[in-house]
Amino acid sequence: MTDTAIERDEADFPDQREEAVITALLSGRTVRAVRREFGLSLDEIDAIIAAQWPVDNRARVRMIMTDLGKLDRLITEFYRRALLQHDATSAAFATVAIKALERKHALTGVEAATRIDLQIITQPKEMKSFERIRQAVYAVARPGQPPPPALEEPAADQIEPLASDGNGSAEPH
C-alpha cells in the first residue's frame, strides 16, 4: 500500500484513527510521539482528546453522577463485608467503606466542616444608668456643650470599707 492509500483509508475511517490516537495516548506514549506517528498538529490532538473526554458542565455532572453510582456500589459491598466478619479484615473493609462515604460526601458537597474558626468578640461597654442620667442632665443644663468625661470607677481593692455605724462616714464618731 502506498502512503496515499493509507491517508485515504484514514480519511474514510476518522473514528478508527481517533481511536488509535486515544489508544496510543492511554498506553503511555507521549503527545510528541503520537504527533509524529499520526502526522497531527497539537490542535488536532487537543480536538481528539476534547471530543473523547469533553469537560463541559453536562460532562462534569455526568462524571459525578457516574462516580456516585460506583461509590454507592463500593459502599454497599464493603459495608456488608465489614459487618459480616469480626476480625482484622472487617476493620479494613470498614475503613474502605468510610473512605468511600467521605469521597461521596465531598462530591456532593455535604461533607462536615473540618475546621471551625473561633472568634471572641467583646461587647462594647454599656453606659451605666447613672452615666445616661448624667449626660441627660448636662444636655438640658448646658445645651450645646459636651458633658465632662466620666469618672472611672475605682477597682474593688481600692474601695475603703464603710464605717461600722452605717452613716457613710469613714471616721468613727
KATA-V484545 format. One line per field, one symbol per residue. ss: DSSP state (2 for helix, 1 for strand, 0 for the rest). burial: b if it has 9 or more other C-alpha atoms within 8 Angstrom, else e. Layout:
ss: ???
burial: ???
//
This chain:
ss: 00222222222202222222222222000022222222000222222222220000222222222222222222222222222200022222222222222222222200000000000000000000222222222222200000000000000222000000000000000
burial: eeeeebeeebeeeeeebbeebbebbeeebeeeebbeeeebeeeebeebbbeeeeeeeebbeeebeeebeebeebbbebbebbeeeeeebbbbbbebbbebbbebbbbeeeeeeeeeeeeeeeeeeeeeeebbeebeebbeeeeeeeeeeeeeeeeeeeeeeebeeeeeeeeee
//
